[in-house]
Amino acid sequence: MTTNTAIKHTFLSLFVLFSLTNLSGCASALCDAQTDHATNPLQRENNRLECQRQVMNAMDEHERKKRKESDAQLKAYLDKHLKDTH
């Protein structure tokens, strides 16, 4: 891995971490609004936690899919350019 590639990979990792941090706050606000109608405080909390878990799982799955696609594109790019240099 070249230095330039390592820097890009590190930047991408930090960007993903920052995005997930911001999105988890959105998930919390969304789930708080969705569970406001529950009258039992324990049920409200359970509903909120379940909602947040589902939102975070969906975001994680989306991120895994994007990363897999990105890795495949990077591999294809590297294979093509490494083949061209030999």
Secondary structure as GFF3:
##gff-version 3
##sequence-region A 1 86
A	DSSP	alpha_helix	3	34	.	.	.	ID=ss1
A	DSSP	alpha_helix	41	85	.	.	.	ID=ss2
###
